[in-house]
Amino acid sequence: MIPSAVVRRVVGLVAAVAASAFSPCWAQSSGADAARKTEAAAPRGFAWEAAKNGRRVLLVGTIHVGRTAAPPADCSQRFAEAAVVAFEADVFDAQRVGQLVQKIAMYPPQEADLKSRLPAPLRQRVEALLARHGLDSPALWRMKPWMLANTLVVIEASRLGFSPAYATEATLHEFARTCGKAIVEIEGIEKQLGIFDSTSPELQLAYLEQAVKGIESGESEREVRRLVAAWEKRDAADIERVLATMRASKGAAERFVVEQVIDARHPAMVEAIERFAASGKLHLVAVGSLHYFGPNGLLALLRGRGYTIRPLD
């Protein structure tokens, strides 16, 4: 079975934005979740140093959901020497995020909502998924198809115990805030949302349908667990296998994710990393883990520009 394109967004782009748009979904906490908050969190995930001609930058492969709360920020360890933390987008200004979601990802109040736009069979399947989670909010039906797709996947991840509150970005944002590091954006929320919003109505519906199908079949659950496990174990080989499977797919939603959501963003990311390296200030660059791997990934592109890549413990 071809892995779901949409579930990759949980570890790739707008999970935190989706969480901000419908926060009640992850406000609930089970006993197991409460216990996880107290667990010690050893360093996990992917991290490298990229260096060229005496210039260097620190790279972190992030995951946009997690299941274990990180320990309090330690300003003397690991990334302490970094002066600046660079995120794909700063999603921690709730007011700004909410405004952009309303502007880009939601239908205006005077327009028809998504429920009235969907084909009846797909609408019924979405309604069934929402009912499974006890959700019946008009705000969900104001979302455009791509935003609802991402939100459904994040809701499903939350059900499994994977929350945006424990994302790598949340940990690094707390580190930057506590330790007095500057924060910059590589892209910004508006640009990221625009990638999805620029797609055709047909592709948006296909994207939503694939998300629904993945949740119904259990494929989304398997993919979330696999990707989180690969990140936790620093299993680069499994990330490479996931990407290879995605690239082999002929589905429209898969092609969109590979070509537009992943590969098309890399040239600008590499240019940003080059600017950071030349700035005279050590930057810690936090980008979704899927972006680093494969023949078109950031590590390969940086090596092509003469950088030496060294894994960090």
N, C-alpha and C positions, 0 to 999 in steps of 0.2 A: 504494500500500500504506500502511495506517495505521501510523505509527511505534509501536514497542513502548512500552507504559506502563512496563514494568519497567526498561528500559534507562535511563529518566530518573532512576531512583534512583541510578545511578552519579554523577550530578551533582546529586543532590537531597537525600538523607537518610541512608541507613544504610550506605554503602559502607565507611566506616572501621570501623563496628561489625562488619560482615561480615568485614572483614579481620582484626580482632582475634579473631574466633571461630575462624578457620581460617588462621592465619598462615603455615603452610608454603607456601601457594600463591604467595605473592609473595616468598619468601625466595630463589628462584632468580633469577639475573641473567645475561643474555646479554652478549656482547661489545658489542653495540650499546647495551645498557642501561648498561653501565659507561662507555661513551663519553659518553652523555647526562649522566651525573653531573658531568662536568667542563665542560659547556657553560655559558657565561655566560647568566644569565636576566635579560633586560630586563623592566621592569614590564609585566605583561600583565593581562588581566581587567578587570572593571568596578569602578569606585570613584567615589563621589560624596560631597559634603558636603551635608547637609540642615540648614537654618537657619530659625529662627523666633524673632522677638522677642529677638534677641541670644543665643539658645541654639542650639547646634549639635551635630551628631553626624556622625561619619565612617562611611560605609557601604561595604562591600566585597562584591561578588558572587563567591562562591567556586565552585570545582569540586572534587569530592571524590576525583578521581584526577588524575594528571599524568604527564608523560613526561620532564620535565627537573627535575633537582635545582636548588633555588634556591641562590643564593650565601649565604654566612654572613650572619646578621642584622646589619644596620647600624643602630645605635641613633641615628644622627644624620640619617637620611633619611626621606622619604616620610611615615610615620605616627608619627614620633618624638614629636610633641606629645601623642599620645593617652596617657591615664593608665590606661585600662582597655581590655581586649580582651574582647568579648562574643561567644561562640560559640553556635550552636544547642544544642550539647551538647559537653561536654569529654570527648572519646573517648580521651584520652591516659593515663588511669589504667588500665592493662591489667588489674589485678586487679579493679577495680570493674566495668569493662566485662564481663569474663569472668563475674563473679557474676550480673550482670543478664541477660546472654545465657542463662546456664544457667537462670535463674529464669523468664524470659518467652519466650524463643525456642526452647527445647528441650523435648522430651517428657521427663518424669521417667523414671528408670531402670525403675521398676516398670510403666510403660505400654508399649504396643506402639509400635514405631518407625515412621517414615514409610514405609519400604519395604513394610511389611505393610498400610499404610493406602491406598496409591495404587492406582488402577486399573492393571491389568497393562500396558496399552499405554503409559501415561505413565511407569510405573516403568521400563520397558525403554528408553524414550527418555532418561530421566535417567541410567540406568546407562551408556548409550552415550556421553553427554556426559562423564561422570566418567572413563570409560575413555580418552576422547580426551586427557585431561590426566594420565593415569596415577594417578588418585585412587581409592582404595578404602578410605575411612575410616569406621568405624562412627559417628564423631562427626557426619558429614554426614547420616546417616540418623536421628540423634536430633533433627535440626532440624525445626521446623514448616514447612509448605509455603512460607509467605512468606519465611522466613529462608533456606531453601534457594534460593528463586528469586533473592533478592538476592545470595546468595553465588555462585551460578552466573554471574551477570552480572559480578560483580567478578573472578571467576576468568577469565572470557573477556576482560575488559578488561586484566587482567594479561598474558594471552597476547599481546595486541596491543601491549604495552609501556606501558600506562597503569596506574600503581601508586598506591594510597592513600598510599604513603610520600612521594609528591611532590604531595599534595593542597595546596590553598591553606591549609587549616586547619593542616597540618603546618608550613608555612612561618611562618604567623602565630603558632602556638604556640611555636615556637622563638624568634621575635622577642620575644614576651611574656616568655618565661623568661629569655632573655639580657639583655633590656633592663629587667628589673624592673617590668614592667607587671602590674597585677592582672588576674585572669581570672575571668569570670563566665559563667553559662549563661543562655540565654534560655528554654530548655525543659528540657533534661536528657535523658539516654539513656532512662530508664525511660518517660518520656512518649512519646518518639518510637517506641520499640518497641511501646508500647501501642496506637498508631494501627493498626499492622498486626495485632496480636494480638486486637483487638476485632472483627475482621471475621468473617463467617460461614465455616464450613468450605468451603462451595461457592465463595465468592469467593477463599479462599486457594488452592484447587485451580486456579481459573481464572487466578489470578495466576502460579502456578508454571507452568502449561501455556503461558501467553503468553511467559514467560521462555525456556522450552525452545524454543518455536517460533521466537522471535526469533534465538536462537543458531544453531539448525539452518539457518535460511534465510539467515543472514548479515546480517539486518536489524539485529541488535544491534551488529555491527561498524560498519555504516554510521552508525548513530545515535551511537555513542560518538565516532567520528572527526568527525562533523559538529558535535557539541556541544563537543568539546574545541577544534576549529578556530574555532568561533564565539567561544568564550571567549578564546582566544589573540589573535584579531583584533579583539576588542571589537565583534563584529558583532551589535549589538542587534536589527537588523532580522531576522536569521535566527533569533534566540531567539524573537522575536515570532511568526515563522512557525511554529516548532515548537509553541509554545503554542496557536496558533490551530488547528493540525491536531489536537492533542490534544483540544481542546474540541469539535471537530466529530465526534469519534468516538462511537459508540454502544456500544462494548464495555464490559463490566462493569469490567474491570481499568483501562481508561483513565478511566472515570468516577470510580472510586475514587481514582486518583492525582490527578486534577484537583480533585475536590470535597473529598477528605479530607486527602490528603497535601500538597496545595499550598494551595488557597483557604481551607480551614477553619482553618489555622494563622495566617493573616495578621492577624486582629484582635488576637490576643495578642501577636504580634510587634510590631505598631504600638504597642500599649500599652507594651511594654517599651522601645521606642525613645523614646517620649515620656518615660518615667521616666529613661532614661539622659540625655536632653537636659536635663532639669530637675535633674539631680543635682549640678551644679557641677563635675563632672569630665568631661573630654572622653573619650567612648567611641568605640572602633573596633568597629563591629558587622559580624560576618562571617556572612553568610547565603547559602545556595545561590542561584546566579545566576537560576534560573528563578523565584524568588519575587519578583523586583523588577519584572518586566515584565508587560504585559497590563493590561486594564481593572480587574482585581482585584488587581494587583500592589502591592508595597510603595511604589513610587515614586508611583503614582497615589493611593494611600490617604494617603500623607504630604502630597502636594500638596493633597488635599482637606481636610486639617487645617491648611492655611496654611503649610506648609513650602516654602521655595524650594530647589530641587535644582540643585546645580552639579556637573557632571562634574569629576573630578580626573585629571590626567595621570599 
